[in-house]
Amino acid sequence: MTTLQSVPALGTHSAAGSHQSRAETREQLSKATYDLLVIGGGILGISTAWHAAQSGLRVALVDAGDFAGATSSASSKLLHGGLRYLQTGAVKLVAENHFERRAVSRQVAPHLANPLTFYLPVYKGGPHGAAKLGAGVFAYSALSAFGDGVGHLLSPSKAAQDVPELRTDNLKAVAVYGDDQMNDSRMALMTVRAAVEAGASVLNHAEVTGLRFTKGRVTGAELKDRMSGDEFGVNARLVLNATGPWVDHLRKMENPDAAPSIRLSKGAHLVLKRTAPWKAALATPIDKYRITFALPWEDMLLLGTTDEEFEGDPADVRVTESDTAQILDEAAFSIRDQQLSRDLITYSFAGLRVLPGGPGDTSKAKRETVVTEGAGGMLSVAGGKWTTFRHIGRTVMKKLEALPGHPLGDGYEPISQLQKRLPLPGIANPRAVAHRLLVDGPAPGPRMAADTAKHLATHYGSLSFDIARLANENPALAERISPDAPEIWAQVVYARDHEWAETADDVLRRRTTLTIRGLASDDVRAKVQDVLDNK
């Protein structure tokens, strides 16, 4: 690999479409009065900011860390109807989830989502019989209007061709159904971009240190820029607390006597190198309620997840040795040992699901969204799932519309009037984009590698051409960041200039796949940080 000494110097700002600097954003935030200040840049906050900006509101969005830096980038990477919800009789919920899943994967972000076939293995002595699961996947596909084919049963030998590491001893049948998969960090970033294009002001790495009050009402927040140390404030007519696992922390800033409103459930995942190509994912029932997933994702294998109550500081959530052992043990129900060697693990991550407060087992708790209003008028939103992120944004907006005294002002366009399936930036057919990147590759010089073209097309859509242009103008930026990953240095410059990346982790963990592949070495981190610092 090139030493890339030249990259930082050559990776200067491209004027076209660059977003404003942090200093400019801070100044804008501190001078304006916003209709809505969203605190929390996870997908709930981002989706609400996007919908609010589309509705004509003046919107600000801030997060103490990076956008999608916590729970929203620690998901199972699925857009799914929720097969297990059928068991609890939640037919309407599954139908709604399917509607949203298909809207996102077909109309809103076909460049960021891809269909995935799931195999549900039925073993002798397992928690469910073949007839029950066969009927279940048929009903599941019916609720999605058979848009992903008809759920059916498959012979073990056919399934083993598609999933070579499938354990076939005592395997009676395999139930088949369809859902969708995504890279959650990329989906979140594109939604931030959509919010900004609709007029929102956004700032990551900006921590709320206190709330502003006027006559007992929350009317803004005090902030500290974690990158520069600058302190500033934002005024807003309405404040939305969308801080996920930290939602009660912020509610206590509004009212020190606020009772806890949520509980947290930890979900851990492992990423492994694959020993063979997989053409389908596995969803293996562990007991009556829980399923463990083995998902081909980003050329790797994603295993998980766990579900256990979490108490303590959300910032301290980690994958423990017992999490790793549990995930590998549960995966071993349906996967051969050679694919589960600890030597293949490249990365592990854990996130916190935010569940409504209350007793009982977290694995049976409803994944619903709860919106509450505090003593100072601050709205807090918690819960929900990735699949319904647009629906949650609309739900919160409807809640704001219903507040007494029309707090949203005159320029507001009711959410019901908005175009229902507004696409995210970069929408395009990824195959067509990849083809064009290969045909129109850098000239003179070598053509873009096929895996890089495919990677760009499925993570940026038509915005890939902006990255290709950077690589064309500066051959050093066409180099791979690591020989073992498709990403190129132009993506780092693009992340810095167009995607709010401030730290090496922002780039390596959430704007590229280097970290999950186990390729974020100290050397790579230092070079990436050099590029980021050279604005």
DOTIMI-306121 format. One record per residue: x, z, y of N, C-alpha, C, CB in turn; residue in one letter. Coordinates in pm, whole numbers, plus 50000, padded with zeros to 5 digits. Glycine has a CB too. Example, Ala and Ser with C-alpha at 12.3 -4.5 7.8 and 13.67 -1.06 7.14 Angstrom:
<nodes>
513195078049431512305078049550513205078049670511315090549553A/512855070849775513675071449894512905078750003514085057249940S/
</nodes>
This chain:
<nodes>
500855000049879500005000050000500885000050125499045012450001M/500454992850225501164992750354501245007050409500464983450456T/502295009850482502395023450539501355025550648503805026050596T/500875014350706499825015150808500235022950931498605021350750L/501535022750959501965028851086501285021651201503515028251102Q/501015008751177500445000651286498955002951306500684986051259S/498285008651204496825009451213496325017351333496275015451088V/496805029751353496255037251465496395029851599496925050751475P/497575023751620497805017051748496885005051763499265012751760A/496664998151651495864985951660494374988751650496274976251552L/494015000551598492595003451578491925008651704492425013551467G/492065001451811491485006251937489995003251942492194999752057T/489335009352038487885007452055487564992752070487365015252176H/486554988151999486014974952030484834977552123485584966851899S/484774970352231483774973352333482354970652283484034965152460A/482204960252200480854956252161480164967352081480884943352079A/479104972752136478274982152062478874995852039477934976451934G/480024998952100480585012352082479635022552140481985013452148S/479495033952070478655044052132479495051752233478035053652025H/478825059252318479565065852426480445077052372478605071352531Q/481405081352454482335091852412481615105252405483545092752508S/482255114952341481675128452332481475134252472482585137852247R/482475132152559482365137752696481165131852768483665134952777A/480955118752751479795112252816478485117552758479865096752798E/478465119552627477245124752563476975139052610477375124352408T/478015147352615477845161252662477275161452803479195168852659R/477805152752887477345152453026475875148153032478215142753111E/475545138052953474155133252949473225144452900474035120752857Q/473645151352795472815162052738472585173352839473455167552610L/473645176652913473535188253004472765184953132474915193453039S/472665171953167472015168453294470535165253280472715156653356K/470155159753165468765155153150467875166453100468695143253053A/466575164853118465605173553051464915165052945464555179953153T/464975169652823464435161952711463015166352677465345163352587Y/462265156952621460935160552569461105168852442460075147852541D/462115165152362462305171652233463795173352204461625163552120L/464195185552176465555188352128465455191751980466245199952209L/466085183651897466115186251753467455192851720465915172951668V/467385204851666468605211951625468705210551473468595227151669I/469735203551429469925201251286469925186451254468835208251206G/471095181451211471245167151182471245164051034472515161951243G/470435171650957470145167450821469045157150825469755179450730G/468605152250709467675140950711466325144650774467455135850571I/465875157250764464605160950829464705159650980464195175450791L/465795165051037465995164151181466205149951226467165172651223G/467005142451150467295128551186466015120251184468355122551090I/465225121851078463995113951066463025117251179463315116450930S/462925130151213462025133951324462525128051455461915149351335T/463845128751479464405123051602464135108051610465935125651610A/464265101251497464025086751491462565083651527464355081251349W/461635090751462460215088251489459835092151632459345095851389H/460405103151681460085107651817460595097651921460685121751844A/461805092451899462365082651993461555069751990463855079751959A/461135065651870460275053651861458965055651937459965050451713Q/458515068251943457235071152009457355071952161456665084151955S/458565069552213458735069552358459175082852415457455065552423G/459485092652328459965105552380461445104952413459705116752278L/461845113452506463265114952536463795125552439463515119152689R/464675121452349465055129852235466545132652235464655123252103V/466905145252205468295149052181468385154952041468825159152289A/469475151851971469715156951835471125162551829469505145651727L/471265175051786472605181151775472755187651638472835191651888V/473995188651593474275195651467475605202751479474295185851347D/475675214751421476915222651428478035216251348476665236851377A/477685208551247478685201451167478495186451185478585205251018G/478675179151075478485164751080477045161451043479485157450985D/476605149551082475285145051039475265144350886474935131051101F/474205149750827474075150450681475245157850618473965136350621A/475815167250692477035173950645476815184450539477725180050759G/475565188950518475325199750421474395194650311474715212450491A/473185200050305472245196750197472015181650183470915203650221T/471905174550295471485160450290472515151150227471175155650428S/473775155550215474755147250143475125153550009476015145250229S/474315163249965474595170049838473415168349742474885185049861A/472705157149754471525154849671471925147849541470475146549747S/470925144849458471165137249335471165122149362470115140649229S/471105118249489471205104249534470025095749485472515098049484K/468875102049464467735094749410466605093549512467215101549284L/465945082049508464635080349571463705079349451464545067349669L/462915089649427462145089549301460765095549317462905097149194H/459895091349228458515096049232458395110549188457655087449145G/459325115049105459295128849055458535129748924458665138049159G/459135124148819458475123948689458025137848645459405117848585L/458855147848672458515161348622457295167248691459715170748640R/456925161848810455745167148878454455163748804455685161749021Y/454515153248720453325149648642452915161248553453575137048558L/453935168648505453665179648414452825190648476454935185448365Q/453015192348608452255202848677450935197248732453085209048791T/450635184648695449365178748737449365173548880448285188748723G/450555172148941450625167849081450605152649091451915173449149A/449505146749045449395132149038449455125849177448085128048967V/448715132049272448685126549409450085126649470447705134649498K/450845137649447452195138749501453085127649445452795152549467L/452995125049315453815114549253453465100949312453605114449098V/452175098349330451755085549388452285083949531450215084349387A/452215094749610452755094349747454265092149747452415107549822E/454955099149657456415097449647456775083149612457005107049543N/456045077449514456295063549475456085054049593455395059449358H/455015056249669454725047649784455905047849881453425052149855F/456385059949912457525061250006458795055249948457755075950041E/459035058149820460245052949753460275037849761460295057549604R/459155031549732459135016849730459195011149871457895011749658R/458585018149968458685013550107460145013650153457815022350201A/460875024550121462285025550162463125015050091462845039650134V/462955013949959463855005249883463524990449898463815009049736S/462274987249937461914973049950461894968250096460554970649888R/461354976550188461174971550326462054978250430459764973150366Q/462334991050413463024998550518464544997550503462605013250516V/465024998850381466484998850359466874992750226467025013150367A/466494980250201466874973950074468394972250061466204960450060P/469094973050176470554971850173471224984950133471074967350311H/470464996050131471065009050103470505015449977470845018450221L/469495009249918468885014849797468925004349687467415019449823A/469045008849563468994999049455468195004449337470414995249409N/467454995449270466644999849157467535004549043465724988549110P/467065014448971467835020148861466885022648744468555033348904L/467265017848625466475020448505466885033948447466665008948399T/465895041848409466155054948352465755055248205465405065948429F/466625061248123466315063747982466125078647962467445058247889Y/465005082047900464675096047872464775097947720463235099947927L/465875103247671466045104147525465155115047463467515106747491P/464575111747347463725121247275464445125047145462285115147245V/464935137247139465665141847021464775150346932466905149847062Y/465115150246805464415158746708464535173246754465005156846564K/463415180246763463445194246804463525196246955464605201046741G/463445185147033463515186247180462225191847238463805172547242G/462215194547369461045201147431459785192347437461395205447570P/459935178947425458775169947436458825159947321458745162647574H/457655155947273457585145747169457585131747226456345147647084G/457865121747139457955107847184456615102847238458415098847069A/455525106447172454205101547215453885106747356453095105847114A/454175119547378453885125547509454735118847618454155140847506K/456035116747590456895110647692456545096047713458365111947653L/456175089147606455765075147619454545074047710455445069147481G/453575082947688452385083147774452765087047917451325092947718A/453715096347930454155101148062454785090048145455145112548046G/455705082448083456375071848162455415060348192457625066548086V/454435058148102453425047948132452605052148255452495045548009F/452155064748255451375069748369452205069448497450875084148342A/453485072848483454395073048598454515059148660455795078148557Y/454695048948573454825035248625453485030348680455325025748515S/452365035048621451055031148673450855036448815449925036348581A/451335048548842451195054448976452015046949079451605069148974L/452975038949033453745030649125453275016049117455265031649095S/452035014349066451405001049055452264991348974451154995149195A/452984996748877453854988948786454864980448863453004979948696F/455244985248982456204977649064457604977449006456244983349202G/457884986248911459214986548848459084983448699459905000348869D/458024976048662457774973348521456904984348462459104972148444G/456624982848333455744992248263456595002248185454774984848167V/456345015148209457045025448133456755023847985456645039448181G/457775024747900457565022147757458615029647674457625006847727H/458505028447543459495034247452460425023347402458795041347332L/461675027347376462725018047337463395023547212463775015947453L/463965014747130464665019647010466005025647050464865008246906S/466465035746976467775041747005468915031547006468075052446904P/468865021546915469985012046907470075003447034469845003046782S/468914999247088468924991247212469424999747329467494985747243K/468985012347336469415021147445470925023247439468685034647437A/471475024547319472925026947304473745014947350473255030147158A/473165002947349473894991247402474074992447554473154978147367Q/473054997647620473094998647766473845011147814471684998747821D/473775021747733474485034247766475395037447647473465046147796V/476625031847649477485032947530477835047347492478755025447554P/477765056447588478125070447557476915078847516478805076847679E/475775072347489474575079647449474765085647310473345070447451L/474405098347296474485105247166473285100747082474485120947184R/473545094946966472435089046888472025097546767472825075246841T/472805108146732472375116246619471075123646655473485126346577D/470125123246564468815129646582468005123846699469005144646605N/468395111946744467645105446854466465097746794468575095746938L/465255101646831464055095546771463595083346849462925105746762K/463635084146980463165073147065463705075247206461595072247065A/463535065147288463955066247429462815061047516465295058247456V/462365069347610461325065047705462015058847827460405077047747A/461425048047879462055040347987461135040248110462365025847941V/461745042448228460985041248353461945036948463460265054648390Y/461405033948581462235029148693462105037948816461865014948728G/463215040148885463245046849015464315039849100463535062349001D/464735046049209465765039949294466865049949325465155034649425D/468015044449363469195052449391469755048349527470255050849279Q/470535057549589471115054449720472385062849738470095057149836M/473105059849844474165068649891473545076550008475485060549936N/473265089449985472495097150083473175097950220472255111150030D/474505099250222475215100150351475025087350432476715102850328S/475135075850364474995063050435473565061250485475385051350342R/472585065150404471175063850447470935072650570470205068050330M/471495084750570471325093750684471975087850809471925107650653A/473195082550796473905077050912473165065150972475315072750873L/472605056550885471855045150936470585049751008471495035450821M/470025061050965468835066251032469215072251168468125076950944T/470395078651175470905083351306471055071251398472285090851290V/471635060851345471845048751426470515043051476472615038051345R/469515043251387468185038451426467605047051539467235038451304A/467815060251529467315069451634467995066351767467565084251594A/469305063951763470065060951886469605047451944471595060551857V/469385037751858468915024651906467515025751969468885014351790E/466755036051925465425038251984465505047052109464495044751881A/466735051552145466915058752271467335073252261465675058152344G/467525078452139467905092652125469375094652165467685097351979A/469675106752216471065110952241471475120252127471215118152383S/472625117652066473015125751950474445130851965472895117451820V/474685142851910476035148551911476215157351787476295156752042L/477205153751704477535162151590478645171851630477975153551467N/478975181251544480005191451571479725198751703481415185051575H/478445201451726478035208651848477145220251804477275199051950A/477675232151815477015244051759476115250851862478045253951707E/474915254551818474015262251904474485276851906472515261251855V/474815281852025475275295752036474175304952088476505296652128T/473095299052142471965306952191470845297652232472385315852310G/469675303252252468525295352296468245298152444467275298552210L/467665288552512467235290252651465745293452653467545277452736R/465365302852739463965306852748463465305252892463785321452701F/462205301252906461525301253036460175308053014461345286553094T/459995319553081458755327353067458405329652920457575320053137K/459435333352842459195336752702459115324952607457935344452692G/459175312652662459125300652577460525295152557458205289752639R/460795290252438462095283852412462105270152480462365282352256V/463065268352572463095255852649464485249452648462655258352794T/465205251452540466515245152531467485253652452467075242452670G/468755249952459469775257052382471115256752453469905251052243A/471915267152427473325267552470474165262152354473775282352512E/475135253652388475925247252282477425248452307475545232652268L/478165247352198479625246852208480105234852128480285260152157K/480865226252194481445214652128482615219552042481925203752233D/482465218551912483505223751822484775215351824482975224351679R/484685203251877485875194851884486735198152006485465180051887M/486065200652120486815202752244486775217252292486275193752352S/485835225152240485655238852288484775239752411486985244952319G/484355228352467483505228552587482155234952557483295214252640D/481655242652654480335248752640479385242152740480395264152663E/478175239752696477185233152783475795236752731477385217552786F/474765232452801473395235552760472515223352765472815246452847G/471395224052695470415213152694469055219052725470405205652556V/468325212752817466955216752848465965207552779466725216853001N/464905213352724463895205252656462535212052664464275202852509A/461505203652666460155209152671459765215152536459145198252710R/460305209252431460025214352296461325214652217458955205552223L/461485224852134462675225952050462225226451904463525238452087V/462855218051822462565217851678463775223151602462185203451630L/463555233351524464595239351439464535232451302464415255051425N/465495223451278465535216151150466885218751084465305200751171A/467275231551083468635235051040468745237950890469125247051117T/467705234550815467795235650669468065249950624468875226550617G/469145252150549469425265650499469615276050610470655265350412P/469875271550732470105280650844468835282750928471225275250933W/467685278150878466465278350959466095292551004465305272150881V/466285302450917465945316250955466965322251053465855325050830D/468205317751043469245322151138468825318551281470635315551104H/468315306351299467895301751432466575308551472467725286351433L/465685310951375464425317851406464695331951459463515318551282R/465775338051409466125351551458466685351051600467165358151363K/467265339551639467685338051780466465337851871468525324951799M/465375332051821464135331451898463455345051900463175320651840E/463455351651784462775364551771463525372951668461275362551728N/464285383051714465115391051623464315397451509465825401851700P/462995398751528462165404951424461525394851328461075413251488D/461895382151341461285371851255461555374951108461815357751291A/460495374651029460635377250884461185364650817459255381550820A/461915366350706462425354450634461285345150595463215358650509P/461495332050611460425322450581460765313750461460155313650703S/462015314150417462445304950310463265312350206463265293150369I/463475305750094464515310150000465315297849961463895317349873R/466475300149909467405289149883467675287949734468725291249960L/467775275449689468125272749551469355263749550466935266249473S/470355267649474471605259849470471535248949364472815269049444K/471935237049402472045226049307473465220749308471035214649341G/474125221349194475515216549185475565203349107476425227249116A/476555195149140476765182249072478245180349043476215170449158H/478535172348942479905168148911479985152948920480355173148769L/481135147848966481395133448964482555131048868481725127849109V/482365121548776483395118648675483715103848674482935123148535L/484945100548631485275086648602484505082548477486815084548584K/484085070048473483345065248355484305059548252482315054548395R/484015062048124484865056448018484375042747974484895065947897T/483155038948016482585025847982481505022848085482005025647834A/481155010048102480095006748200478725011648151480054991548226P/477915016648241476545020948211475575011548280476295035848256W/474555006848206473534998048267472265005648301473204986448175K/472205018348263471005026448292471445040748312469945025348176A/470525048748367470785063048387470095070948276470295067748527A/470565083048252469915091948155469225103348229470925097548053L/468005106348187467285118148236466905126048111466005114348324A/467635136648083467465143847957466735156947978468825146447892T/465585158847911464865171647925465685183047864463475170847856P/465835193747941466575205547894465575215647837467415211948009I/464475217347908463395226047861462105220047915463585241147909D/461035227647916459745222247959459755217248102458665232647943K/460555223548188460505220348331461715212848384460335232948409Y/462855214748322464085209548381464595197048311465155220148379R/465165188348395465795176048345467225175948396465015163048392I/468165171448314469525169448366469775154348375470605176448273T/470395150248484470635136048508472085132248479470285132448653F/472265120048427473575113648421473385099848483474145112848271A/473945098148603473625086348683474875077948709472995090548816L/474835065048674475925056448720475785055148872475895042248649P/476825058648946476735058949093478115056249152476175072649144W/478205046549242479475043049309480615040949207479865054249410E/480305033749098481285030948991481745043548918482495023849049D/481075054548943481425067248879480215071848797481855078148985M/480305084148743479165090148675478845103248746479455092348522L/477585104748787477155116848857476335125348760476325113448987L/476735137748740476025146748649475415158448727476975151948539L/474245162648688473635174648749472145174548722473905175248902G/471465184148769471925194048865471525207848815471355191249007T/472015217948881471615231548848470485235848943472825241348858T/469885247248914468805252149000468785267248988467415245848960D/469445273849084469445288549077469335294249218470735293849008E/468675305549226468475312149355469835314949420467665325349338E/469915312749551471175315149624470915324949737471765301849679F/471745335149743471665344449856473055345249917471155358749812E/473105347350048474405347750114474495337050221475535345950013G/475695335150274475905325650383475875311450327477265328350455D/474965302950379474895289150329476225281550341473815281450405P/477055285550437478355278650453479275281150334479035283250583A/478975291550255479855295250143479435289050011479895310150129D/478445280050012477985274549884479105266449818476715265749904V/479365269249692480465262849618480025260049475481745271949618R/480725250749412480555248649268481455258649196480885233749226V/480855266849113481635277049041481995271848902480835290249030T/482855279248837483225275848700481995275848609484295285748647E/481085285548632479885285948545478955274048573479115299348566S/478915269148699478145256948729478715245148650478155253848882D/480025243648656480695232448587480405233048438482225232548612T/480545244948380480305246648236478845243448202480645261148192A/477915248048287476495245548260476175230548265475625253048362Q/476695223748367476415209348381476975201648261477015203748513I/478195204748221478805197648107478065201047977480295201348094L/477675213647960476935217647839475595210447831476705232947838D/474905209847945473595203247943473725188247925472835206348072E/474765182447984474995168047966475285164747820476175163248055A/475895174347749476295172147609475095170647515477165183647562A/473895174347561472695171847479472595157047445471425176547551F/472945148547542472685134147523473925125247542471615129647618S/475075131047579476265122947609477405127047516476705124447758I/478145117047469479265119747377480395127247448479815106447318R/481135134647367482165143647421483235136547503482835151147309D/483635124247461484765117847531484445114947677485155104847460Q/483135113447710482755110847850482665123947929481415103347856Q/482745135247862482565148147930483855156147939481505156347858L/484985149547921486275156447933486465161148077487445147247889S/486935173448093487165178648228488205170548304487595193348222R/489065163548232490105155248298489475143848376491095149648193D/488225140248343487575128948411486895133148542486545122748319L/486775146348566486095150948687486945147848810485795166248679I/486375140548906487105137349029486645145949147486925122549064T/485405151149138484855158349252483645166349205484455148549367Y/483355177249275482125184549249481555188849384482375196949156S/480255190049392479645194349519478365202249490479325182149611F/478025210949584476805218849571476055218549703477115233449528A/474745218549694473895219149813472815229449792473285205449844G/472095232449900471035242449894469685236149922471305253849994L/468785237249825467395233049850466725244049930466625230249715R/465925240050027465205249850108463775250150057465245246150262V/463375261650002462055263049940461215273050020462175267649792L/459895271350020459055281150089459285295050029457545277250078P/459285305150113459475318850065458405322749964459475328650182G/458765331949873457765336449775458425339649643456695325849755G/457655345549552458225349749424458325338049326457385360849363P/458855340849207458845330849099460145323349086457735321049121G/460195315248981461385307648943461575295949040461265302648796D/462795294349093463025283449192462795269649129464455284149249T/463045268348999462895255048938461425250648932463495254948796S/460495260448945459065257048943458465256749083458295266948855K/459255260649184458725261249321458435247249372459725268449416A/457405246049454457025233049509458055228549613455605233549571K/458375215549610459315209949707458535204849827460175198549643R/457845213949894456985209350004457635212350139455605216149996E/457145205350242457645207450378456745217250449457725193950456T/457355227150513456595237350585456985236950732456835251550524V/456005235850821456265236150966455605248751023455705223051037V/456415256951090455865269351148456205269951297456425281951074T/455395277151372455655278951514456035293551539454425274851601E/457135295751611457615309351637457005315351762459115309351648G/457395327951788456855335451902457155328552035457405349551904A/458295321452043458675314752167458295300152170460155315952189G/457455295952073457005282052073457945272252005456775277552212G/459065277351949459975268351877459335264851743461395274851856M/459355252051709458845247851578459995247851479458165233751585L/459735252651358460745252351252460205244251136461135266851206S/461025235151087460615226950973461605229450860460555211651009V/461085231150739461965233950625461355227950500462175249150607A/462245224950404461795220150274461805205050265460405225250245G/460975199750176460895185250163461955179650070460995178650297G/461895166450052462875159849966463255146350027462315157949823K/464375141049982464925128850040463945117150033466215125149969W/463275115749920462405104149899461405102350011461675105349767T/460885113550062459795112750161460295115150303458695122850126T/461555111650331462125115150462461365108950579463575110850468F/460845096750561460075090550672458735097650688459835075250645R/458105100750576456815107650579456945121250648456265109450435H/458055128250620458285141350682458425139850834459555148150623I/459165129650877459305127151021457955124951088460205115151046G/457085117251020455745114651074454905127451075455035103650992R/455035135250967454265147850957454615157351071454535154650821T/455915158651100456335167551208455795162451341457885168651213V/455855149351362455345143651487453845146151503455635128551492M/453105145151393451655148051400451415162551437450965144751266K/452275171351387452165185551419452415187651569453185193951333K/453425180451622453715181551766452545176251849455025173751801L/451955165151802450815159351874449665169251885450335146451804E/449505177351779448345186451771448535199351851448065189851626A/449745201451906449975213651982449085213952107451465214952022L/448615225652148447745226352267448495222352394447185240552282P/447765216352487448335213252618449135200452623449205224352661G/448985191852524449695178752522451135179752569448955168752610H/451975187152497453345189252545454215176752541454005200052464P/453725166052478454575154252462454545144852581454175146752338L/453665147452678453715139752802453015126352794455135137652842G/453095119052907452285106952922452875094752851452115103853067D/454215094052845454815081852789454735081352638456265080852831G/454105091152578454115092452433453125082852368453805106652393Y/453605076152264452725067352186452435074252054453375053152164E/451185076952021450885084351898451555078051776449385085151876P/451985086651685452745082051569451925072351485453185094051483I/450595073751490449735064951410449775050451461448285070051411S/450205048751587450255035251646451545027751612450105036051798Q/452525034951561453835028651538453825019651415454905039251522L/454725009851418454905001451300455295010251181455984990351326Q/454585008551070454725017850958456075016650886453605015550860K/456585004550873457765002850789458924996750867457434994150668R/459225003150977460324998551061461634999050982460425006951190L/462374988050974463584988150893464734995550960464014973950863P/465655000150880466875006250932467874995350971467505015850826L/468824998551062469814988651105470564982850985470814994951204P/470924970050999471714963550894470894957650783472674973050836G/469554958150795468704953450684469044938950649467194954650721I/469274936650521469644923350472469654924150320471044918750528A/469674912650258469844912150113471334914150084469304898450052N/471704925250017473144927949999473884917049923473324941049929P/473184910249830473874899549755474254888149847472984894349640R/473334884749938473604873950033474734877850127472324870450114A/474744890550170475824895350259477164894650187475544909850306V/477214899650063478474899449986478964885149969478284906249848A/478044876049940478414862049922479034856450050477184853549882H/478404859350162478934854250290480284860250323477954857150403R/480454873050293481754879450319482854872650238481704894550284L/482524868650115483524862050029483804847850077483054861849882L/482744840850115482904826850158483584826050295481524819850164V/483174835150387483724834650523484884844450540482634837750626D/485544847850431486574858350436487654855550537487204860050301G/488564865050558489604863650659490404850850639490534875650656P/490644843850745491464831750739492334831450863490584818650727A/493614828150857494334825850731494544839050656495694819050758P/495104838050538495384850250462494474851050342495204862750551G/494644861650263493874862750139492394865150166494434873950052P/491574860650075490134863050085489854877850062489354854249983R/488704882350109488294896150084488054897849933487014899850166M/488484909149879488274911749736486784913149708489044924549691A/486374908849589484944909049553484374923149556484744902849415A/485154932949509484594946649507484444952249648485504956049423D/485334948149740485194952549880483964946149943486474948949961T/483774933249918482604926249974481314932649925482624911349936A/481254935749797480044941849741479834955849800480134942749586K/480924963349811480844976949865480334976750009482214983849858H/480894967950092480464967150232478984963250241481344956950310L/478604953350161477224948250167476204958950131477064936350073A/476554967850034475594977849987475704991050063475784980249839T/476604991950161476725004150240476465001850390478095010250221H/476544989150432476354985850574475354974450595477674982150636Y/475014967150489474144955450507474794945350599472784959650562G/474024939750691474554929250780475594934550878473424922750857S/475674947850895476714953450982478104951650921476434968351009L/478144947950793479434945050727480224934550804479204940250583S/479504925250868480214914350938481024919751056479214903650987F/480574930851116481354937151223482664942851168480534948451291D/482594948351046483804953850983484734942450943483444962550858I/484154931750890484964920050852485684914250973484084909250785A/484994914651089485594909351212486824917651250484554909351329R/486714931051239487874939751268489034936251176487494954651251L/488724934051048489764930750951490374917150978489204931150808A/489554907851029490054894451063491024895051180488884885151098N/490654903251280491464903951402492774911251379490684910751513E/492794920251281493994928151255494184929551105493894942151322N/495094921551047495264921550901495564935350842496384912150863P/496164944350922496444957850869495134965150835497254966050972A/494064961650907492774968150881492064962250760491884967051003L/492574951150707492014945350585492594951850459492264930150581A/493624960050479494264966950365493334977450307495594973450408E/493464979950178492704990850115493275004250158492734989549959R/492385014150172492835027650203493545033550081491645036650247I/492995030749963493625034749838493525022949742492935047749777S/494555020649661494485009249569493335010549468495805007649494P/492845022749448491825025049345490395025749399492135037849271D/490185021749524488835021849583488645009149665488615034549671A/487395004649680487164992049752487284993049903485814986849718P/487325005249958487275006850104488545001750174487065021350139E/488344996450296489464991450375489564999350506489284976150404I/490724998150572490995006050694490065002550809492425004050738W/489524990350809488584986550915487374995950916488114971950897A/487015001450799485875010650793486155023650868485515013650647Q/487425027850869487775040250940487615038051091489235044750906V/488125026751139487975023551282486495022251317488725010351318V/485745015851228484295014251252483585027751253483675005051143Y/483975036651161483365050051156483635057751285483915058051034A/484845056051337485225062851461484455057251581486745061551485R/484365044151589483805037751709482295036151706484435024351728D/481695036351587480255033351577479465043351495480075019751519H/480145052751430479415061651339479755076451359479695057851195E/480215079951477480375094051517481335101951429479025100851515W/482285095351364483245102651280484285109451368483925093151177A/484475122451348485445130151426486575135751340484745141451498E/486265139051215487275145251128487525136451006486825159451083T/488675138850942488995131250820487885132950717490355135850762A/487325145050710486265147650614485015139350643485915162450614D/484695137750772483545129350809483695115350747483425128250965D/484915110050753485165096550703485245096450550486475090850762V/486055105350495486375104450352485235109350264487615112450323L/484455118850314483385124450232482035117650257483255139350259R/481775113350383480415108650413480315094250461479835117450515R/481385088350511481275074450556481945064950458481895072750693R/482695070450365483285062550256483135070650127484815058950285T/483635065150017483515072149887484865077449838482905062649781T/485865078349927487215082349884487235096449823488185081850002L/486525105849887486555119649837485895120749700485855128949935T/484735114449684484045115949555484835109349441482615109949563I/485665099649476486505093249374487785101249345486875079049418R/487965112249420489185120149400490405113949464489435122049254G/490215105949569491325098449628491665102949771490995083649630L/491125114449813491385119249949492615128249950490145127050006A/493765122149923495025129749919495405134350060496175121149858S/496345143750069496805148550201497335137050284497895159350185D/498025127850218498615116350286497505107550348499485107950188D/496495104650267495365096450316494645103650429494375093350200V/494415116850412493715124550516494465123850649493555139250473R/495785125350642496585125350764496505111650834498055128850732A/496565100850756496495087450815495125084650876496815076750709K/494075089350808492725087550861492575095350992491655092150758V/493075107650992492975115751114493735109251230493505129951089Q/494865102951199495635095651301494775084851368496905089251239D/494055077351284493205066751338492095072851426492575058351221V/491515083851378490415090151454490895095651588489785101451372L/492115100851589492645106851713493075096451815493825115851680D/493265084251768493785073851857492635065751917494745064551780N/491825072452000490645065552055491035057052174489555075552095K/
</nodes>
